Amino acid sequence: MQSIPEQALRAVSDAKQNPQNAFKDGRALAYYEVLDTVKNQLEIYDLDANVFGLGMNLDVLLSPR
């Protein structure tokens, strides 16, 4: 079973391979939005995002374009 960040990276890869497919693009964006929200909440509560596997730059890794 893949972790959620791994699933998000797969969704971005699928979106890049199928740039005309709005569903795949939307799926990648949805993963980004959810993971960015979780990461922001962790920061609000002064929790280390690295511990939760979210220490990466989401803007760079999860941008389908």
C-alpha positions in Angstrom: 0.0 0.0 0.0 1.3 3.4 -1.0 1.4 6.4 1.4 -0.8 9.4 0.6 2.2 11.5 -0.5 3.2 8.6 -2.8 -0.3 8.5 -4.2 -0.2 12.2 -4.8 3.1 12.0 -6.7 1.5 9.2 -8.9 -1.5 11.5 -9.6 0.9 14.3 -10.7 2.7 11.9 -12.9 -0.5 10.7 -14.5 -1.6 14.3 -15.0 1.7 15.2 -16.7 1.4 12.2 -19.0 -2.2 13.1 -19.9 -2.2 16.9 -20.1 -5.6 17.0 -22.0 -7.3 15.0 -19.2 -9.1 17.4 -16.9 -10.0 14.6 -14.5 -6.3 13.6 -13.9 -5.3 17.3 -13.6 -8.1 17.8 -11.0 -7.1 14.7 -9.1 -3.5 16.0 -8.8 -4.8 19.4 -7.7 -7.1 17.8 -5.1 -4.1 15.9 -3.5 -2.1 19.1 -3.4 -5.0 21.1 -1.8 -5.5 18.4 0.9 -1.8 17.9 1.7 -1.2 21.6 1.7 -4.1 22.1 4.2 -2.8 19.3 6.5 0.8 20.8 6.3 -0.5 24.2 7.2 -2.5 22.8 10.1 0.6 21.1 11.4 2.5 24.3 11.3 -0.2 26.2 13.1 0.1 23.7 16.0 3.9 23.8 15.8 4.2 20.2 14.8 7.1 19.0 12.6 5.7 18.2 9.1 8.7 15.9 8.5 7.4 13.5 11.2 4.2 13.1 9.1 6.0 12.7 5.8 5.1 16.2 4.6 8.5 18.0 4.9 8.7 18.4 1.1 8.0 21.5 -1.0 4.5 20.7 -2.2 4.4 23.5 -4.7 7.3 21.9 -6.6 6.5 18.3 -6.2 2.8 18.3 -6.8 2.5 20.8 -9.6 1.3 19.0 -12.7 2.7 21.7 -15.0 
